[in-house]
Amino acid sequence: MTSPEMDDRETFENVFYYFLTSLRVLASDAASQCEAMGNHNTPWEIQRDMVSGGLGSLRLSARTLNWEQAEKILDIVAAVRRLPREAIAVPNMSMTSHVGCVAAMSHPAWEPLRREAAALLVFLEPAIQANTAYIHRKAK
């Protein structure tokens, strides 16, 4: 059985849903982030998910997000992309262990991003509510 292709709105809502998921993880403390991501390359996974989900949401958002929302998403994506290498992979530590993931996620460069992610979740609340309603309607 093949599924029908998604239209632009459905594509946006799905991409945005997964971006919001990564944004919620980013807003968490280091240990919770690592647990949520399965203690496997957590810093890299969060960076990748934030960048791809954020840019994907922006690419598809013309009718859904307003300019301020889009600009704030772009700001956090840019900040995540600028993380220092040591915040992604701690030298001489395994990034596939809880200890290694927590060490990397405890790098000071992550802390302002956690606060920015938490603030962005509040700022995006109207879009989050619309996304949640859309996802629930489609699930029925």
A tleap script that builds the chain and sets N, CA, C and O, in Angstrom:
source leaprc.protein.ff14SB
mol = sequence {
  NMET THR SER PRO GLU MET ASP ASP ARG GLU
  THR PHE GLU ASN VAL PHE TYR TYR PHE LEU
  THR SER LEU ARG VAL LEU ALA SER ASP ALA
  ALA SER GLN CYS GLU ALA MET GLY ASN HIE
  ASN THR PRO TRP GLU ILE GLN ARG ASP MET
  VAL SER GLY GLY LEU GLY SER LEU ARG LEU
  SER ALA ARG THR LEU ASN TRP GLU GLN ALA
  GLU LYS ILE LEU ASP ILE VAL ALA ALA VAL
  ARG ARG LEU PRO ARG GLU ALA ILE ALA VAL
  PRO ASN MET SER MET THR SER HIE VAL GLY
  CYS VAL ALA ALA MET SER HIE PRO ALA TRP
  GLU PRO LEU ARG ARG GLU ALA ALA ALA LEU
  LEU VAL PHE LEU GLU PRO ALA ILE GLN ALA
  ASN THR ALA TYR ILE HIE ARG LYS ALA CLYS
}
set mol.1.N position { 0.838 -1.163 0.000 }
set mol.1.CA position { 0.000 0.000 0.000 }
set mol.1.C position { 0.890 1.235 0.000 }
set mol.1.O position { 1.828 1.318 0.793 }
set mol.2.N position { 0.619 2.166 -0.850 }
set mol.2.CA position { 1.388 3.406 -0.884 }
set mol.2.C position { 0.559 4.521 -0.278 }
set mol.2.O position { -0.667 4.538 -0.395 }
set mol.3.N position { 1.238 5.444 0.367 }
set mol.3.CA position { 0.511 6.574 0.951 }
set mol.3.C position { 0.492 7.713 -0.048 }
set mol.3.O position { 1.434 7.884 -0.822 }
set mol.4.N position { -0.574 8.489 -0.034 }
set mol.4.CA position { -0.625 9.628 -0.953 }
set mol.4.C position { 0.467 10.626 -0.581 }
set mol.4.O position { 0.869 10.721 0.579 }
set mol.5.N position { 0.931 11.355 -1.565 }
set mol.5.CA position { 1.964 12.347 -1.295 }
set mol.5.C position { 1.408 13.457 -0.427 }
set mol.5.O position { 0.234 13.815 -0.521 }
set mol.6.N position { 2.268 13.995 0.418 }
set mol.6.CA position { 1.849 15.083 1.291 }
set mol.6.C position { 1.825 16.389 0.509 }
set mol.6.O position { 2.676 16.630 -0.348 }
set mol.7.N position { 0.843 17.226 0.815 }
set mol.7.CA position { 0.825 18.553 0.207 }
set mol.7.C position { 1.787 19.456 0.985 }
set mol.7.O position { 2.364 19.031 1.986 }
set mol.8.N position { 1.958 20.691 0.531 }
set mol.8.CA position { 2.909 21.608 1.158 }
set mol.8.C position { 2.589 21.858 2.625 }
set mol.8.O position { 3.496 21.926 3.454 }
set mol.9.N position { 1.332 21.994 2.948 }
set mol.9.CA position { 0.942 22.256 4.338 }
set mol.9.C position { 1.301 21.077 5.228 }
set mol.9.O position { 1.872 21.254 6.304 }
set mol.10.N position { 0.969 19.884 4.783 }
set mol.10.CA position { 1.270 18.702 5.587 }
set mol.10.C position { 2.776 18.519 5.740 }
set mol.10.O position { 3.256 18.147 6.811 }
set mol.11.N position { 3.508 18.778 4.679 }
set mol.11.CA position { 4.964 18.683 4.755 }
set mol.11.C position { 5.497 19.665 5.787 }
set mol.11.O position { 6.313 19.301 6.634 }
set mol.12.N position { 5.031 20.927 5.715 }
set mol.12.CA position { 5.467 21.921 6.699 }
set mol.12.C position { 5.143 21.465 8.108 }
set mol.12.O position { 6.015 21.498 8.977 }
set mol.13.N position { 3.921 21.044 8.357 }
set mol.13.CA position { 3.505 20.686 9.716 }
set mol.13.C position { 4.342 19.533 10.262 }
set mol.13.O position { 4.684 19.524 11.445 }
set mol.14.N position { 4.674 18.562 9.416 }
set mol.14.CA position { 5.511 17.451 9.866 }
set mol.14.C position { 6.937 17.899 10.156 }
set mol.14.O position { 7.503 17.533 11.186 }
set mol.15.N position { 7.520 18.682 9.266 }
set mol.15.CA position { 8.881 19.187 9.484 }
set mol.15.C position { 8.913 20.064 10.734 }
set mol.15.O position { 9.825 19.952 11.553 }
set mol.16.N position { 7.919 20.931 10.876 }
set mol.16.CA position { 7.851 21.828 12.028 }
set mol.16.C position { 7.664 21.035 13.318 }
set mol.16.O position { 8.257 21.383 14.338 }
set mol.17.N position { 6.861 19.988 13.296 }
set mol.17.CA position { 6.662 19.129 14.467 }
set mol.17.C position { 7.996 18.565 14.952 }
set mol.17.O position { 8.291 18.603 16.147 }
set mol.18.N position { 8.797 18.046 14.034 }
set mol.18.CA position { 10.084 17.469 14.424 }
set mol.18.C position { 11.083 18.544 14.838 }
set mol.18.O position { 11.927 18.295 15.698 }
set mol.19.N position { 11.003 19.727 14.247 }
set mol.19.CA position { 11.830 20.841 14.710 }
set mol.19.C position { 11.456 21.190 16.149 }
set mol.19.O position { 12.337 21.393 16.984 }
set mol.20.N position { 10.164 21.261 16.446 }
set mol.20.CA position { 9.720 21.571 17.808 }
set mol.20.C position { 10.182 20.505 18.795 }
set mol.20.O position { 10.537 20.819 19.931 }
set mol.21.N position { 10.180 19.259 18.367 }
set mol.21.CA position { 10.676 18.182 19.219 }
set mol.21.C position { 12.138 18.420 19.565 }
set mol.21.O position { 12.529 18.295 20.725 }
set mol.22.N position { 12.949 18.763 18.567 }
set mol.22.CA position { 14.367 19.016 18.835 }
set mol.22.C position { 14.550 20.285 19.661 }
set mol.22.O position { 15.474 20.359 20.471 }
set mol.23.N position { 13.697 21.274 19.474 }
set mol.23.CA position { 13.765 22.502 20.265 }
set mol.23.C position { 13.461 22.205 21.735 }
set mol.23.O position { 14.099 22.767 22.625 }
set mol.24.N position { 12.498 21.333 21.991 }
set mol.24.CA position { 12.179 20.947 23.375 }
set mol.24.C position { 13.358 20.215 24.014 }
set mol.24.O position { 13.676 20.442 25.182 }
set mol.25.N position { 13.998 19.345 23.253 }
set mol.25.CA position { 15.179 18.651 23.773 }
set mol.25.C position { 16.275 19.671 24.070 }
set mol.25.O position { 16.905 19.609 25.125 }
set mol.26.N position { 16.506 20.597 23.161 }
set mol.26.CA position { 17.539 21.612 23.363 }
set mol.26.C position { 17.269 22.432 24.619 }
set mol.26.O position { 18.218 22.851 25.283 }
set mol.27.N position { 16.028 22.672 24.960 }
set mol.27.CA position { 15.681 23.469 26.138 }
set mol.27.C position { 15.895 22.714 27.452 }
set mol.27.O position { 15.785 23.309 28.524 }
set mol.28.N position { 16.194 21.434 27.389 }
set mol.28.CA position { 16.367 20.603 28.589 }
set mol.28.C position { 17.795 20.685 29.125 }
set mol.28.O position { 18.690 21.220 28.471 }
set mol.29.N position { 17.990 20.142 30.335 }
set mol.29.CA position { 19.337 20.077 30.904 }
set mol.29.C position { 20.149 18.990 30.198 }
set mol.29.O position { 19.593 18.164 29.474 }
set mol.30.N position { 21.462 18.997 30.413 }
set mol.30.CA position { 22.373 18.108 29.688 }
set mol.30.C position { 22.013 16.629 29.844 }
set mol.30.O position { 21.946 15.906 28.850 }
set mol.31.N position { 21.783 16.174 31.067 }
set mol.31.CA position { 21.484 14.753 31.279 }
set mol.31.C position { 20.179 14.355 30.593 }
set mol.31.O position { 20.099 13.289 29.983 }
set mol.32.N position { 19.164 15.203 30.688 }
set mol.32.CA position { 17.882 14.910 30.032 }
set mol.32.C position { 18.030 14.895 28.520 }
set mol.32.O position { 17.414 14.071 27.844 }
set mol.33.N position { 18.839 15.795 27.984 }
set mol.33.CA position { 19.077 15.818 26.540 }
set mol.33.C position { 19.684 14.495 26.088 }
set mol.33.O position { 19.246 13.903 25.101 }
set mol.34.N position { 20.696 14.038 26.822 }
set mol.34.CA position { 21.371 12.796 26.442 }
set mol.34.C position { 20.427 11.601 26.517 }
set mol.34.O position { 20.437 10.740 25.638 }
set mol.35.N position { 19.619 11.551 27.560 }
set mol.35.CA position { 18.654 10.460 27.692 }
set mol.35.C position { 17.624 10.503 26.566 }
set mol.35.O position { 17.277 9.466 26.001 }
set mol.36.N position { 17.141 11.690 26.242 }
set mol.36.CA position { 16.138 11.824 25.175 }
set mol.36.C position { 16.686 11.382 23.826 }
set mol.36.O position { 15.942 10.885 22.981 }
set mol.37.N position { 17.977 11.559 23.627 }
set mol.37.CA position { 18.591 11.224 22.340 }
set mol.37.C position { 19.268 9.856 22.374 }
set mol.37.O position { 19.986 9.503 21.438 }
set mol.38.N position { 19.054 9.091 23.428 }
set mol.38.CA position { 19.591 7.740 23.501 }
set mol.38.C position { 21.079 7.672 23.786 }
set mol.38.O position { 21.710 6.652 23.505 }
set mol.39.N position { 21.659 8.735 24.340 }
set mol.39.CA position { 23.086 8.748 24.692 }
set mol.39.C position { 23.989 8.380 23.527 }
set mol.39.O position { 25.015 7.727 23.718 }
set mol.40.N position { 23.626 8.781 22.351 }
set mol.40.CA position { 24.422 8.439 21.173 }
set mol.40.C position { 24.630 9.692 20.321 }
set mol.40.O position { 23.717 10.141 19.627 }
set mol.41.N position { 25.828 10.241 20.382 }
set mol.41.CA position { 26.164 11.438 19.591 }
set mol.41.C position { 25.154 12.567 19.801 }
set mol.41.O position { 24.792 13.270 18.858 }
set mol.42.N position { 24.713 12.728 21.029 }
set mol.42.CA position { 23.677 13.711 21.343 }
set mol.42.C position { 23.977 15.111 20.818 }
set mol.42.O position { 23.104 15.714 20.193 }
set mol.43.N position { 25.185 15.660 21.045 }
set mol.43.CA position { 25.430 17.023 20.558 }
set mol.43.C position { 25.277 17.138 19.041 }
set mol.43.O position { 24.668 18.082 18.538 }
set mol.44.N position { 25.830 16.179 18.330 }
set mol.44.CA position { 25.750 16.199 16.865 }
set mol.44.C position { 24.308 16.033 16.406 }
set mol.44.O position { 23.859 16.720 15.489 }
set mol.45.N position { 23.584 15.118 17.046 }
set mol.45.CA position { 22.181 14.878 16.681 }
set mol.45.C position { 21.328 16.126 16.901 }
set mol.45.O position { 20.521 16.488 16.045 }
set mol.46.N position { 21.507 16.781 18.045 }
set mol.46.CA position { 20.735 17.991 18.315 }
set mol.46.C position { 21.086 19.070 17.302 }
set mol.46.O position { 20.202 19.736 16.763 }
set mol.47.N position { 22.380 19.242 17.046 }
set mol.47.CA position { 22.799 20.252 16.074 }
set mol.47.C position { 22.189 19.960 14.702 }
set mol.47.O position { 21.651 20.859 14.057 }
set mol.48.N position { 22.271 18.727 14.265 }
set mol.48.CA position { 21.731 18.353 12.956 }
set mol.48.C position { 20.216 18.532 12.905 }
set mol.48.O position { 19.687 19.084 11.940 }
set mol.49.N position { 19.522 18.069 13.936 }
set mol.49.CA position { 18.061 18.173 13.955 }
set mol.49.C position { 17.594 19.623 13.996 }
set mol.49.O position { 16.618 19.983 13.337 }
set mol.50.N position { 18.286 20.450 14.766 }
set mol.50.CA position { 17.920 21.868 14.847 }
set mol.50.C position { 18.138 22.568 13.510 }
set mol.50.O position { 17.284 23.326 13.051 }
set mol.51.N position { 19.280 22.309 12.892 }
set mol.51.CA position { 19.588 22.982 11.627 }
set mol.51.C position { 18.661 22.495 10.521 }
set mol.51.O position { 18.048 23.303 9.824 }
set mol.52.N position { 18.554 21.180 10.356 }
set mol.52.CA position { 17.722 20.675 9.254 }
set mol.52.C position { 16.245 20.975 9.491 }
set mol.52.O position { 15.541 21.371 8.562 }
set mol.53.N position { 15.771 20.793 10.710 }
set mol.53.CA position { 14.367 21.072 11.002 }
set mol.53.C position { 14.039 22.551 10.952 }
set mol.53.O position { 12.985 22.946 10.454 }
set mol.54.N position { 14.944 23.365 11.467 }
set mol.54.CA position { 14.720 24.811 11.442 }
set mol.54.C position { 14.719 25.365 10.035 }
set mol.54.O position { 13.820 26.113 9.653 }
set mol.55.N position { 15.734 24.995 9.261 }
set mol.55.CA position { 15.798 25.487 7.879 }
set mol.55.C position { 14.678 24.897 7.033 }
set mol.55.O position { 14.121 25.579 6.172 }
set mol.56.N position { 14.346 23.628 7.275 }
set mol.56.CA position { 13.234 23.009 6.545 }
set mol.56.C position { 11.914 23.691 6.846 }
set mol.56.O position { 11.100 23.909 5.949 }
set mol.57.N position { 11.703 24.030 8.117 }
set mol.57.CA position { 10.477 24.745 8.494 }
set mol.57.C position { 10.412 26.099 7.813 }
set mol.57.O position { 9.358 26.503 7.321 }
set mol.58.N position { 11.536 26.799 7.784 }
set mol.58.CA position { 11.554 28.124 7.158 }
set mol.58.C position { 11.295 28.041 5.664 }
set mol.58.O position { 10.594 28.879 5.096 }
set mol.59.N position { 11.860 27.033 5.039 }
set mol.59.CA position { 11.693 26.877 3.589 }
set mol.59.C position { 10.225 26.677 3.226 }
set mol.59.O position { 9.783 27.090 2.154 }
set mol.60.N position { 9.484 26.050 4.110 }
set mol.60.CA position { 8.097 25.686 3.816 }
set mol.60.C position { 7.060 26.576 4.498 }
set mol.60.O position { 5.862 26.313 4.387 }
set mol.61.N position { 7.493 27.622 5.199 }
set mol.61.CA position { 6.609 28.316 6.129 }
set mol.61.C position { 5.911 29.561 5.606 }
set mol.61.O position { 5.285 30.269 6.395 }
set mol.62.N position { 5.987 29.855 4.349 }
set mol.62.CA position { 5.514 31.143 3.819 }
set mol.62.C position { 4.139 31.554 4.340 }
set mol.62.O position { 3.933 32.726 4.655 }
set mol.63.N position { 3.212 30.634 4.437 }
set mol.63.CA position { 1.847 30.990 4.860 }
set mol.63.C position { 1.583 30.711 6.329 }
set mol.63.O position { 0.486 30.980 6.818 }
set mol.64.N position { 2.557 30.183 7.033 }
set mol.64.CA position { 2.280 29.706 8.378 }
set mol.64.C position { 2.972 30.513 9.472 }
set mol.64.O position { 2.325 30.921 10.437 }
set mol.65.N position { 4.261 30.748 9.339 }
set mol.65.CA position { 5.001 31.499 10.349 }
set mol.65.C position { 5.082 32.963 9.949 }
set mol.65.O position { 5.208 33.284 8.768 }
set mol.66.N position { 5.010 33.849 10.933 }
set mol.66.CA position { 5.196 35.260 10.610 }
set mol.66.C position { 6.695 35.579 10.567 }
set mol.66.O position { 7.532 34.744 10.908 }
set mol.67.N position { 7.008 36.794 10.144 }
set mol.67.CA position { 8.408 37.170 9.948 }
set mol.67.C position { 9.211 37.069 11.252 }
set mol.67.O position { 10.336 36.570 11.245 }
set mol.68.N position { 8.644 37.536 12.365 }
set mol.68.CA position { 9.362 37.489 13.644 }
set mol.68.C position { 9.647 36.053 14.074 }
set mol.68.O position { 10.734 35.755 14.569 }
set mol.69.N position { 8.679 35.171 13.887 }
set mol.69.CA position { 8.887 33.765 14.234 }
set mol.69.C position { 9.991 33.166 13.367 }
set mol.69.O position { 10.882 32.478 13.866 }
set mol.70.N position { 9.922 33.430 12.083 }
set mol.70.CA position { 10.935 32.905 11.167 }
set mol.70.C position { 12.319 33.443 11.518 }
set mol.70.O position { 13.301 32.702 11.486 }
set mol.71.N position { 12.397 34.722 11.851 }
set mol.71.CA position { 13.679 35.338 12.190 }
set mol.71.C position { 14.280 34.719 13.453 }
set mol.71.O position { 15.487 34.485 13.515 }
set mol.72.N position { 13.446 34.454 14.455 }
set mol.72.CA position { 13.941 33.849 15.692 }
set mol.72.C position { 14.383 32.399 15.465 }
set mol.72.O position { 15.347 31.946 16.082 }
set mol.73.N position { 13.700 31.681 14.602 }
set mol.73.CA position { 14.141 30.326 14.255 }
set mol.73.C position { 15.493 30.405 13.562 }
set mol.73.O position { 16.403 29.640 13.880 }
set mol.74.N position { 15.623 31.317 12.628 }
set mol.74.CA position { 16.897 31.485 11.925 }
set mol.74.C position { 18.014 31.849 12.901 }
set mol.74.O position { 19.134 31.355 12.765 }
set mol.75.N position { 17.730 32.697 13.874 }
set mol.75.CA position { 18.735 33.084 14.871 }
set mol.75.C position { 19.243 31.883 15.657 }
set mol.75.O position { 20.451 31.733 15.842 }
set mol.76.N position { 18.331 31.019 16.125 }
set mol.76.CA position { 18.781 29.879 16.924 }
set mol.76.C position { 19.503 28.850 16.053 }
set mol.76.O position { 20.460 28.219 16.502 }
set mol.77.N position { 19.051 28.681 14.822 }
set mol.77.CA position { 19.746 27.773 13.900 }
set mol.77.C position { 21.177 28.262 13.684 }
set mol.77.O position { 22.118 27.469 13.724 }
set mol.78.N position { 21.341 29.556 13.459 }
set mol.78.CA position { 22.680 30.120 13.251 }
set mol.78.C position { 23.547 29.924 14.492 }
set mol.78.O position { 24.728 29.597 14.375 }
set mol.79.N position { 22.976 30.119 15.670 }
set mol.79.CA position { 23.738 29.945 16.911 }
set mol.79.C position { 24.164 28.490 17.099 }
set mol.79.O position { 25.292 28.224 17.515 }
set mol.80.N position { 23.282 27.561 16.799 }
set mol.80.CA position { 23.613 26.136 16.918 }
set mol.80.C position { 24.708 25.761 15.923 }
set mol.80.O position { 25.591 24.962 16.236 }
set mol.81.N position { 24.649 26.329 14.741 }
set mol.81.CA position { 25.683 26.040 13.738 }
set mol.81.C position { 27.049 26.576 14.156 }
set mol.81.O position { 28.074 26.044 13.730 }
set mol.82.N position { 27.079 27.620 14.982 }
set mol.82.CA position { 28.345 28.229 15.411 }
set mol.82.C position { 28.950 27.567 16.651 }
set mol.82.O position { 29.976 28.033 17.148 }
set mol.83.N position { 28.357 26.518 17.150 }
set mol.83.CA position { 28.909 25.859 18.335 }
set mol.83.C position { 30.361 25.446 18.092 }
set mol.83.O position { 30.702 24.992 17.000 }
set mol.84.N position { 31.210 25.600 19.100 }
set mol.84.CA position { 32.599 25.158 18.935 }
set mol.84.C position { 32.679 23.634 18.849 }
set mol.84.O position { 31.817 22.922 19.364 }
set mol.85.N position { 33.697 23.167 18.208 }
set mol.85.CA position { 33.891 21.720 18.010 }
set mol.85.C position { 33.851 20.958 19.341 }
set mol.85.O position { 33.307 19.856 19.415 }
set mol.86.N position { 34.430 21.555 20.387 }
set mol.86.CA position { 34.487 20.882 21.695 }
set mol.86.C position { 33.100 20.702 22.314 }
set mol.86.O position { 32.924 19.863 23.197 }
set mol.87.N position { 32.128 21.470 21.868 }
set mol.87.CA position { 30.758 21.318 22.369 }
set mol.87.C position { 30.028 20.192 21.644 }
set mol.87.O position { 28.965 19.751 22.081 }
set mol.88.N position { 30.593 19.738 20.556 }
set mol.88.CA position { 29.994 18.654 19.771 }
set mol.88.C position { 30.661 17.316 20.084 }
set mol.88.O position { 29.986 16.294 20.210 }
set mol.89.N position { 31.972 17.328 20.207 }
set mol.89.CA position { 32.716 16.100 20.508 }
set mol.89.C position { 33.865 16.446 21.449 }
set mol.89.O position { 34.809 17.133 21.059 }
set mol.90.N position { 33.783 15.968 22.683 }
set mol.90.CA position { 34.833 16.216 23.666 }
set mol.90.C position { 36.023 15.328 23.315 }
set mol.90.O position { 35.865 14.118 23.153 }
set mol.91.N position { 37.210 15.916 23.197 }
set mol.91.CA position { 38.387 15.106 22.870 }
set mol.91.C position { 38.579 13.958 23.869 }
set mol.91.O position { 38.432 14.135 25.079 }
set mol.92.N position { 38.902 12.807 23.344 }
set mol.92.CA position { 39.208 11.603 24.127 }
set mol.92.C position { 38.024 11.065 24.928 }
set mol.92.O position { 38.215 10.361 25.919 }
set mol.93.N position { 36.819 11.388 24.510 }
set mol.93.CA position { 35.634 10.828 25.168 }
set mol.93.C position { 34.728 10.210 24.111 }
set mol.93.O position { 34.618 10.714 22.993 }
set mol.94.N position { 34.090 9.123 24.479 }
set mol.94.CA position { 33.155 8.464 23.573 }
set mol.94.C position { 31.834 9.224 23.546 }
set mol.94.O position { 31.220 9.460 24.587 }
set mol.95.N position { 31.407 9.600 22.359 }
set mol.95.CA position { 30.131 10.292 22.220 }
set mol.95.C position { 28.972 9.302 22.113 }
set mol.95.O position { 27.832 9.692 21.863 }
set mol.96.N position { 29.277 8.019 22.307 }
set mol.96.CA position { 28.227 7.004 22.318 }
set mol.96.C position { 28.011 6.468 23.734 }
set mol.96.O position { 27.473 5.377 23.921 }
set mol.97.N position { 28.437 7.245 24.720 }
set mol.97.CA position { 28.214 6.882 26.119 }
set mol.97.C position { 27.514 8.040 26.821 }
set mol.97.O position { 27.597 9.191 26.390 }
set mol.98.N position { 26.831 7.715 27.898 }
set mol.98.CA position { 26.145 8.758 28.670 }
set mol.98.C position { 27.155 9.778 29.204 }
set mol.98.O position { 26.910 10.983 29.153 }
set mol.99.N position { 28.279 9.296 29.711 }
set mol.99.CA position { 29.297 10.190 30.273 }
set mol.99.C position { 29.829 11.138 29.202 }
set mol.99.O position { 29.953 12.339 29.444 }
set mol.100.N position { 30.144 10.611 28.028 }
set mol.100.CA position { 30.651 11.449 26.943 }
set mol.100.C position { 29.623 12.458 26.466 }
set mol.100.O position { 29.946 13.621 26.222 }
set mol.101.N position { 28.383 12.007 26.334 }
set mol.101.CA position { 27.316 12.915 25.884 }
set mol.101.C position { 27.080 14.030 26.892 }
set mol.101.O position { 26.948 15.193 26.513 }
set mol.102.N position { 27.027 13.681 28.174 }
set mol.102.CA position { 26.801 14.700 29.201 }
set mol.102.C position { 27.973 15.673 29.248 }
set mol.102.O position { 27.772 16.875 29.422 }
set mol.103.N position { 29.192 15.168 29.096 }
set mol.103.CA position { 30.360 16.059 29.088 }
set mol.103.C position { 30.251 17.068 27.949 }
set mol.103.O position { 30.488 18.259 28.153 }
set mol.104.N position { 29.899 16.609 26.766 }
set mol.104.CA position { 29.769 17.520 25.620 }
set mol.104.C position { 28.608 18.483 25.821 }
set mol.104.O position { 28.743 19.678 25.558 }
set mol.105.N position { 27.481 17.982 26.280 }
set mol.105.CA position { 26.304 18.829 26.461 }
set mol.105.C position { 26.453 19.783 27.645 }
set mol.105.O position { 25.655 20.707 27.800 }
set mol.106.N position { 27.469 19.564 28.480 }
set mol.106.CA position { 27.751 20.464 29.598 }
set mol.106.C position { 28.707 21.585 29.206 }
set mol.106.O position { 29.021 22.447 30.027 }
set mol.107.N position { 29.167 21.582 27.971 }
set mol.107.CA position { 30.036 22.670 27.499 }
set mol.107.C position { 29.283 23.989 27.684 }
set mol.107.O position { 28.088 24.057 27.396 }
set mol.108.N position { 29.956 25.027 28.155 }
set mol.108.CA position { 29.279 26.308 28.409 }
set mol.108.C position { 28.559 26.908 27.196 }
set mol.108.O position { 27.631 27.699 27.365 }
set mol.109.N position { 28.962 26.553 26.005 }
set mol.109.CA position { 28.317 27.115 24.807 }
set mol.109.C position { 26.866 26.667 24.664 }
set mol.109.O position { 26.082 27.333 23.989 }
set mol.110.N position { 26.499 25.553 25.285 }
set mol.110.CA position { 25.125 25.060 25.184 }
set mol.110.C position { 24.161 25.841 26.078 }
set mol.110.O position { 22.974 25.930 25.766 }
set mol.111.N position { 24.648 26.402 27.174 }
set mol.111.CA position { 23.746 27.019 28.154 }
set mol.111.C position { 22.913 28.166 27.585 }
set mol.111.O position { 21.701 28.179 27.797 }
set mol.112.N position { 23.503 29.131 26.872 }
set mol.112.CA position { 22.642 30.183 26.311 }
set mol.112.C position { 21.650 29.640 25.281 }
set mol.112.O position { 20.570 30.201 25.100 }
set mol.113.N position { 22.018 28.553 24.609 }
set mol.113.CA position { 21.105 27.950 23.634 }
set mol.113.C position { 19.911 27.305 24.331 }
set mol.113.O position { 18.797 27.329 23.808 }
set mol.114.N position { 20.143 26.731 25.507 }
set mol.114.CA position { 19.028 26.163 26.276 }
set mol.114.C position { 18.026 27.259 26.635 }
set mol.114.O position { 16.816 27.091 26.482 }
set mol.115.N position { 18.552 28.377 27.112 }
set mol.115.CA position { 17.663 29.493 27.476 }
set mol.115.C position { 16.950 30.041 26.245 }
set mol.115.O position { 15.757 30.341 26.293 }
set mol.116.N position { 17.685 30.169 25.144 }
set mol.116.CA position { 17.079 30.677 23.907 }
set mol.116.C position { 15.996 29.723 23.404 }
set mol.116.O position { 14.949 30.164 22.930 }
set mol.117.N position { 16.246 28.420 23.506 }
set mol.117.CA position { 15.250 27.430 23.073 }
set mol.117.C position { 13.994 27.519 23.932 }
set mol.117.O position { 12.880 27.471 23.410 }
set mol.118.N position { 14.168 27.648 25.245 }
set mol.118.CA position { 13.007 27.760 26.137 }
set mol.118.C position { 12.196 29.015 25.814 }
set mol.118.O position { 10.966 28.975 25.788 }
set mol.119.N position { 12.885 30.120 25.571 }
set mol.119.CA position { 12.188 31.368 25.227 }
set mol.119.C position { 11.498 31.251 23.873 }
set mol.119.O position { 10.398 31.770 23.685 }
set mol.120.N position { 12.138 30.574 22.940 }
set mol.120.CA position { 11.548 30.415 21.612 }
set mol.120.C position { 10.290 29.554 21.673 }
set mol.120.O position { 9.328 29.813 20.949 }
set mol.121.N position { 10.288 28.546 22.519 }
set mol.121.CA position { 9.079 27.729 22.676 }
set mol.121.C position { 7.906 28.577 23.159 }
set mol.121.O position { 6.775 28.381 22.714 }
set mol.122.N position { 8.164 29.503 24.054 }
set mol.122.CA position { 7.107 30.406 24.529 }
set mol.122.C position { 6.667 31.323 23.392 }
set mol.122.O position { 5.472 31.517 23.172 }
set mol.123.N position { 7.630 31.884 22.676 }
set mol.123.CA position { 7.333 32.810 21.583 }
set mol.123.C position { 6.540 32.135 20.462 }
set mol.123.O position { 5.676 32.752 19.838 }
set mol.124.N position { 6.847 30.865 20.218 }
set mol.124.CA position { 6.188 30.123 19.134 }
set mol.124.C position { 4.873 29.475 19.565 }
set mol.124.O position { 4.276 28.732 18.786 }
set mol.125.N position { 4.414 29.735 20.773 }
set mol.125.CA position { 3.225 29.048 21.293 }
set mol.125.C position { 2.029 29.075 20.340 }
set mol.125.O position { 1.392 28.035 20.172 }
set mol.126.N position { 1.685 30.197 19.708 }
set mol.126.CA position { 0.559 30.154 18.760 }
set mol.126.C position { 0.810 29.173 17.600 }
set mol.126.O position { -0.100 28.452 17.191 }
set mol.127.N position { 2.016 29.147 17.084 }
set mol.127.CA position { 2.347 28.219 15.996 }
set mol.127.C position { 2.367 26.783 16.502 }
set mol.127.O position { 1.981 25.863 15.780 }
set mol.128.N position { 2.815 26.587 17.735 }
set mol.128.CA position { 2.832 25.250 18.328 }
set mol.128.C position { 1.404 24.739 18.500 }
set mol.128.O position { 1.121 23.580 18.198 }
set mol.129.N position { 0.509 25.589 18.978 }
set mol.129.CA position { -0.895 25.186 19.132 }
set mol.129.C position { -1.514 24.828 17.785 }
set mol.129.O position { -2.242 23.842 17.674 }
set mol.130.N position { -1.227 25.623 16.771 }
set mol.130.CA position { -1.755 25.333 15.432 }
set mol.130.C position { -1.189 24.022 14.903 }
set mol.130.O position { -1.907 23.240 14.281 }
set mol.131.N position { 0.097 23.780 15.149 }
set mol.131.CA position { 0.737 22.547 14.706 }
set mol.131.C position { 0.132 21.342 15.419 }
set mol.131.O position { -0.159 20.324 14.791 }
set mol.132.N position { -0.054 21.460 16.723 }
set mol.132.CA position { -0.644 20.368 17.503 }
set mol.132.C position { -2.050 20.052 17.007 }
set mol.132.O position { -2.406 18.885 16.845 }
set mol.133.N position { -2.841 21.080 16.769 }
set mol.133.CA position { -4.208 20.872 16.265 }
set mol.133.C position { -4.175 20.197 14.900 }
set mol.133.O position { -4.965 19.289 14.641 }
set mol.134.N position { -3.279 20.625 14.033 }
set mol.134.CA position { -3.180 20.041 12.694 }
set mol.134.C position { -2.786 18.564 12.787 }
set mol.134.O position { -3.402 17.710 12.150 }
set mol.135.N position { -1.763 18.274 13.580 }
set mol.135.CA position { -1.285 16.891 13.719 }
set mol.135.C position { -2.397 16.006 14.285 }
set mol.135.O position { -2.589 14.886 13.811 }
set mol.136.N position { -3.125 16.487 15.281 }
set mol.136.CA position { -4.214 15.688 15.864 }
set mol.136.C position { -5.355 15.471 14.870 }
set mol.136.O position { -5.938 14.388 14.819 }
set mol.137.N position { -5.672 16.492 14.086 }
set mol.137.CA position { -6.723 16.331 13.058 }
set mol.137.C position { -6.314 15.277 12.038 }
set mol.137.O position { -7.133 14.451 11.633 }
set mol.138.N position { -5.060 15.302 11.626 }
set mol.138.CA position { -4.594 14.349 10.615 }
set mol.138.C position { -4.538 12.928 11.161 }
set mol.138.O position { -4.675 11.963 10.408 }
set mol.139.N position { -4.335 12.800 12.472 }
set mol.139.CA position { -4.220 11.473 13.084 }
set mol.139.C position { -5.568 10.770 13.190 }
set mol.139.O position { -5.618 9.550 13.352 }
set mol.140.N position { -6.653 11.520 13.101 }
set mol.140.CA position { -7.989 10.918 13.245 }
set mol.140.C position { -8.424 10.222 11.998 }
set mol.140.O position { -9.520 9.665 11.952 }
savepdb mol mol.pdb
quit
